[in-house]
């Protein structure tokens, strides 16, 4: 493991004052120097992990340090940092904008290979897709804009530090020569939520089901927005993600569970981990069926349950997800066009030799007075409904509020029905300790 060895001498111009972590640029300076005598402190990464900031431009370096607070060691260049690494403690290196050039990126890749217990986060003035791809391919764990959301950098450092701590604890205990990672003990279940008709309430059910499972599960639960053109999951959960599935796919050649975990955004009220859809429809073409399958398969390795919200049509991505899923929740609304589309969808899946036992019918707004009985729908589709979700005014209210209905109105009839649907996936055994 890597530790920054300090000698009591600071790099030129490296002295910085500390402000509370998460304050933005221009925050008032207060307190003693963050790295007096070059001693590496514990915050913001936590015990057992050192934090270094590498940036040649002094004002920019001090601005980065101000976002992190105490316990940060500054360096002018990556060469300075690597000359002080001894391998005794994990290190998170925060690389400034001056490290984003091709030569430095190439050096970062070599350093990451040489020091497996050093992980990097990069901060840039302007985040572009090209730069993000280049940095991720060089082994950088996360890339953020310097003028981004307050607290984002500190959170990124903490996430990376957590993965380094886990590796530091588990790797020495692994049997010699196995090369196995700690994530591989998990073989999570994948559930795709699918409908052949838009407006069926598929995304509402997917987000609420995933939220419920996240509250129950001892293991992480992930929600993947696979509607690559018009995904609404991030909006429904009131999330402002720094990364989407496009970032994960761009780094697929070197993606590992730790890096993928860094791409997920956490829904704080429930602990749910979310991989959002691309921010623009044009990016959808960058994600193939095999890419999506690879990402979902990797999520299985460290998540107990993976819920996938699919688009309301068939394409290669959807068919690949149906094949990869342990179960598929087929959502239908209580109207003739909806039922007609679901019936056609079932016929298509049968032609593709999809095992019918993995398909489970969910009737949404099942109590609507539309002169269509549940028994009639079941007879038409040739399958019994596994779950009946009632119509409830709490649903549109929760969507507009940006909260899953199970959190917004936990005592509502629709929330209780979703809880019962979650019982089929993971029976209630008390809430997860967070």
C-alpha positions in Angstrom: 0.0 0.0 0.0 1.1 3.6 -0.6 1.8 6.3 1.9 3.0 9.8 1.4 6.3 10.2 3.3 6.7 13.7 4.5 10.0 15.3 5.6 8.8 18.4 7.3 9.4 20.5 4.1 6.5 21.7 2.1 6.6 22.0 -1.7 7.0 25.6 -2.9 3.9 27.7 -2.5 2.0 24.7 -1.0 0.9 26.2 2.3 -2.9 26.3 2.4 -5.5 27.2 5.0 -8.4 25.0 5.9 -12.1 25.8 5.6 -14.9 23.4 6.2 -15.1 20.7 3.6 -17.7 21.3 0.9 -17.5 25.1 0.9 -17.1 26.5 -2.6 -14.4 28.7 -4.1 -13.9 32.0 -2.5 -15.0 30.8 1.0 -13.3 32.7 3.8 -10.0 31.3 5.0 -9.9 30.2 8.6 -7.8 28.1 10.9 -4.2 26.9 10.9 -2.4 25.6 7.8 -3.9 22.3 6.7 -0.6 20.5 6.4 1.7 22.0 9.0 5.2 20.5 8.7 4.0 18.3 5.9 2.2 16.0 8.2 -0.6 14.1 6.5 -3.9 14.3 8.5 -6.9 11.9 8.3 -9.8 14.1 7.0 -11.4 14.1 4.5 -10.7 10.5 3.5 -11.0 9.0 7.0 -8.6 6.9 9.1 -6.0 4.9 7.3 -6.1 6.8 4.0 -3.9 9.8 3.0 -5.1 12.5 0.6 -2.8 14.4 -1.7 -3.6 17.4 -4.0 -1.5 17.7 -7.1 -1.6 21.0 -9.0 1.1 23.3 -10.3 -1.0 26.5 -10.2 -0.9 27.7 -6.6 -4.3 29.6 -6.5 -6.0 26.6 -8.1 -4.4 24.2 -5.7 -5.4 26.2 -2.7 -9.0 26.4 -4.1 -9.1 22.6 -4.3 -7.7 22.2 -0.8 -10.3 24.7 0.5 -13.0 22.2 -0.8 -11.5 19.4 1.1 -10.5 20.9 4.5 -7.8 19.7 6.9 -5.4 16.8 6.4 -4.4 17.3 2.8 -0.8 17.2 1.5 -0.2 19.5 -1.5 2.3 18.8 -4.4 3.2 20.7 -7.5 3.5 17.7 -9.8 2.8 14.1 -10.0 6.5 13.4 -10.0 6.8 15.0 -6.6 4.0 12.8 -5.3 5.4 9.6 -6.6 8.8 10.3 -5.2 7.2 10.3 -1.7 5.2 7.0 -2.0 6.5 4.1 0.1 3.6 1.6 0.0 2.6 1.7 3.6 -0.8 3.4 3.4 -3.6 3.9 0.8 -3.6 7.3 -0.9 -6.3 9.3 -2.7 -4.6 11.7 -5.1 -6.7 14.7 -6.2 -5.3 15.8 -9.5 -5.9 19.4 -10.6 -6.5 20.8 -14.1 -2.7 21.0 -14.8 -2.7 17.2 -14.7 -5.2 16.8 -17.6 -2.7 16.9 -20.4 -1.8 13.8 -22.5 1.7 13.4 -21.0 0.4 13.5 -17.4 -2.5 11.2 -18.2 0.0 8.7 -19.6 2.1 9.0 -16.4 -1.1 8.6 -14.3 -1.7 5.2 -16.0 1.8 4.0 -15.3 1.6 5.2 -11.6 -1.8 3.5 -11.1 -0.2 0.2 -12.3 2.8 0.6 -10.1 0.9 1.7 -7.0 -2.4 -0.3 -6.9 -3.4 1.2 -3.6 -3.3 4.8 -4.9 -6.5 5.9 -6.5 -7.0 9.3 -8.3 -9.8 11.8 -8.6 -9.4 14.6 -11.2 -10.7 18.1 -11.0 -10.9 20.2 -14.2 -12.1 23.6 -15.1 -14.5 22.3 -17.8 -15.6 18.7 -18.0 -16.0 17.3 -21.5 -16.9 13.8 -22.7 -13.5 13.5 -24.4 -11.5 14.4 -21.3 -13.7 12.2 -19.1 -13.0 9.2 -21.4 -9.2 9.9 -21.5 -9.0 10.2 -17.7 -11.0 7.1 -17.0 -8.9 5.1 -19.5 -5.8 6.3 -17.6 -7.3 4.8 -14.4 -8.7 8.0 -12.8 -11.7 6.9 -10.6 -13.8 10.1 -10.9 -13.7 13.4 -12.8 -15.5 16.5 -11.6 -15.7 20.2 -12.7 -14.1 22.6 -10.2 -17.1 24.8 -10.2 -19.5 22.0 -9.7 -21.9 21.2 -6.8 -20.6 22.1 -3.3 -19.4 19.0 -1.5 -19.1 16.8 -4.6 -15.3 16.7 -4.5 -15.2 15.7 -0.8 -17.9 13.0 -1.4 -15.9 11.7 -4.3 -12.7 11.5 -2.2 -14.6 9.7 0.6 -16.1 7.1 -1.9 -12.7 6.3 -3.4 -11.1 6.1 0.1 -13.8 3.6 1.2 -12.9 1.3 -1.7 -9.2 1.6 -0.9 -9.9 0.8 2.7 -11.9 -2.3 1.7 -9.1 -3.5 -0.5 -6.5 -2.9 2.2 -8.5 -5.0 4.6 -9.5 -7.8 2.4 -6.6 -8.4 0.0 -4.1 -9.6 2.6 -6.6 -12.1 3.9 -7.3 -13.6 0.5 -5.7 -16.9 -0.3 -2.4 -16.5 -2.1 -2.6 -16.6 -5.9 -6.4 -16.5 -6.2 -6.6 -12.9 -7.5 -10.3 -12.9 -6.4 -11.9 -9.6 -5.4 -14.1 -9.2 -2.4 -17.1 -8.3 -4.6 -17.3 -11.7 -6.2 -19.0 -13.3 -3.2 -22.2 -11.5 -4.2 -24.4 -12.9 -6.9 -27.3 -10.4 -7.0 -30.6 -10.8 -8.7 -31.7 -8.7 -11.6 -35.3 -7.6 -12.1 -36.3 -5.8 -15.3 -39.5 -3.6 -15.1 -40.9 -3.6 -18.7 -44.0 -2.5 -20.5 -44.9 -2.3 -24.1 -46.9 0.9 -23.7 -45.8 4.3 -22.5 -47.6 5.8 -19.6 -48.3 2.5 -17.8 -46.6 3.7 -14.7 -43.5 1.5 -15.2 -40.9 4.1 -14.0 -43.0 4.9 -10.9 -43.1 1.2 -9.9 -39.4 0.7 -10.7 -38.3 3.6 -8.5 -40.6 2.7 -5.6 -39.8 -1.0 -5.8 -36.0 -0.3 -5.8 -36.4 2.2 -2.9 -38.3 -0.3 -0.9 -35.7 -3.0 -1.5 -32.9 -0.6 -0.6 -34.4 0.0 2.8 -34.8 -3.7 3.5 -31.5 -5.1 2.1 -28.3 -5.6 4.0 -26.5 -5.5 0.6 -26.5 -2.5 -1.8 -29.5 -2.2 -4.2 -29.0 -0.6 -7.6 -31.5 1.0 -10.0 -30.5 1.2 -13.6 -32.3 3.6 -16.0 -32.1 1.7 -19.3 -34.4 4.1 -21.1 -31.4 5.6 -22.8 -33.3 8.3 -24.7 -35.9 9.6 -22.3 -35.1 8.1 -18.9 -36.9 9.8 -15.9 -35.4 8.0 -12.9 -33.1 10.8 -11.9 -35.9 13.3 -12.1 -38.3 11.1 -10.1 -35.7 10.7 -7.4 -34.7 14.4 -7.5 -31.0 13.5 -8.3 -28.4 15.7 -9.9 -26.0 13.0 -11.1 -22.3 13.7 -12.1 -22.2 10.5 -14.1 -24.5 8.4 -16.2 -24.4 5.0 -17.8 -22.4 6.5 -20.8 -19.5 7.1 -18.4 -19.5 3.5 -17.3 -19.6 2.3 -20.9 -16.8 4.7 -21.9 -14.6 3.0 -19.3 -15.7 -0.5 -20.0 -12.3 -1.7 -21.1 -11.0 -1.1 -17.6 -14.2 -1.0 -15.5 -14.2 -2.8 -12.2 -16.7 -2.9 -9.4 -15.0 -0.1 -7.5 -15.0 2.2 -10.5 -18.6 1.3 -11.3 -19.6 2.0 -7.7 -18.1 5.5 -8.1 -20.3 6.1 -11.1 -23.5 5.4 -9.1 -25.3 8.3 -7.4 -26.9 7.5 -4.0 -30.4 8.4 -3.2 -29.8 9.6 0.4 -33.2 9.0 1.9 -33.2 5.3 1.1 -29.5 4.4 0.3 -30.5 3.3 -3.2 -27.6 3.4 -5.7 -28.7 4.7 -9.1 -27.1 4.5 -12.6 -28.9 7.3 -14.5 -29.7 7.4 -18.2 -27.7 9.7 -20.5 -28.5 13.3 -20.1 -29.2 13.8 -23.9 -31.0 11.3 -26.2 -28.1 11.5 -28.7 -25.9 9.6 -26.3 -28.1 6.6 -26.4 -26.3 5.2 -29.5 -23.1 4.9 -27.4 -24.6 2.1 -25.3 -25.0 -1.3 -27.0 -26.9 -4.4 -25.8 -23.6 -6.0 -24.9 -22.4 -2.9 -23.0 -25.6 -2.8 -21.0 -25.3 -6.5 -20.2 -21.7 -6.1 -19.1 -22.6 -3.2 -16.7 -25.6 -5.1 -15.2 -23.5 -8.3 -14.8 -20.9 -6.3 -12.9 -23.5 -4.7 -10.7 -24.5 -8.2 -9.7 -21.1 -8.7 -8.2 -21.6 -6.2 -5.4 -25.4 -5.5 -5.3 -27.9 -7.9 -3.8 -30.6 -6.7 -6.2 -30.5 -4.8 -9.4 -33.7 -3.2 -10.7 -33.7 -2.1 -14.4 -36.2 0.4 -15.7 -36.5 -0.3 -19.4 -38.0 1.7 -22.3 -41.5 0.9 -23.5 -40.5 -0.8 -26.7 -38.4 -3.7 -28.0 -34.9 -3.2 -29.1 -31.6 -5.1 -28.7 -30.9 -3.5 -25.3 -34.3 -4.5 -24.0 -34.1 -8.1 -25.3 -30.6 -8.5 -23.8 -31.9 -7.3 -20.5 -34.9 -9.6 -20.6 -32.5 -12.5 -21.2 -30.1 -11.4 -18.4 -32.9 -10.9 -15.9 -33.9 -13.4 -13.2 -37.4 -12.1 -13.4 -39.3 -9.5 -15.6 -42.2 -7.5 -14.1 -44.5 -6.8 -17.1 -46.5 -3.7 -16.3 -50.0 -3.2 -17.9 -52.5 -0.4 -17.4 -56.3 -1.0 -17.3 -57.2 0.1 -20.8 -57.7 -1.7 -24.1 -54.7 -0.2 -26.0 -52.4 -1.1 -23.1 -53.7 -4.7 -22.9 -53.4 -5.1 -26.6 -49.8 -4.0 -26.6 -48.9 -6.2 -23.7 -50.5 -9.2 -25.5 -48.4 -8.5 -28.6 -45.4 -8.2 -26.3 -46.0 -11.6 -24.7 -46.4 -13.2 -28.1 -43.0 -11.6 -29.1 -41.3 -12.9 -26.0 -42.7 -16.4 -26.6 -41.4 -16.4 -30.2 -38.0 -15.5 -28.7 -38.2 -18.6 -26.4 -38.3 -16.4 -23.3 -39.1 -18.7 -20.3 -42.7 -17.7 -19.3 -42.0 -18.5 -15.6 -39.7 -15.4 -15.4 -42.5 -13.1 -16.5 -44.8 -11.6 -13.8 -47.8 -9.5 -14.7 -48.3 -6.3 -12.7 -51.6 -4.5 -13.3 -51.4 -0.8 -12.5 -54.4 1.3 -11.5 -56.2 -2.0 -11.0 -59.0 -0.5 -9.1 -59.9 2.1 -11.7 -63.6 2.1 -12.6 -63.1 1.7 -16.4 -65.6 -1.2 -16.9 -62.7 -3.6 -17.4 -62.3 -6.4 -14.8 -59.0 -7.9 -13.6 -60.3 -11.3 -14.5 -61.0 -10.2 -18.1 -57.4 -8.9 -18.4 -55.9 -12.1 -17.0 -58.0 -14.2 -19.4 -57.0 -12.1 -22.4 -53.3 -12.2 -21.6 -53.4 -15.9 -20.5 -51.6 -15.3 -17.2 -52.6 -14.4 -13.6 -51.6 -11.0 -12.2 -48.8 -11.3 -9.7 -49.5 -7.9 -8.2 -52.4 -5.4 -8.3 -51.4 -1.7 -7.9 -54.3 0.6 -7.1 -54.8 4.1 -8.5 -54.0 6.8 -5.9 -53.7 10.6 -6.1 -50.5 10.2 -4.0 -48.7 8.9 -7.1 -48.7 12.1 -9.3 -48.2 14.1 -6.2 -45.0 12.1 -5.3 -43.7 12.4 -8.9 -44.1 16.1 -8.9 -42.4 16.2 -5.5 -39.5 14.1 -6.7 -40.0 11.4 -4.0 -40.9 7.7 -4.4 -44.5 7.2 -3.4 -43.4 4.7 -0.7 -41.5 7.5 1.0 -43.9 10.3 0.1 -47.1 8.6 1.3 -46.0 5.3 3.1 -49.5 4.7 4.5 -51.3 5.1 1.1 -52.9 2.1 -0.6 -50.4 2.2 -3.5 -47.4 2.2 -1.1 -48.8 -0.8 0.7 -49.3 -2.6 -2.6 -45.7 -1.9 -3.7 -44.5 -3.2 -0.3 -46.4 -6.4 -0.9 -44.9 -6.6 -4.4 -41.4 -6.2 -2.8 -42.3 -9.1 -0.5 -42.1 -11.4 -3.5 -38.5 -10.2 -4.1 -37.2 -9.8 -0.5 -39.5 -10.5 2.4 -39.6 -8.0 5.2 -37.0 -8.7 8.0 -36.4 -5.3 9.4 -34.7 -2.3 7.8 -31.1 -2.1 6.9 -28.8 -0.4 9.3 -27.3 2.7 7.7 
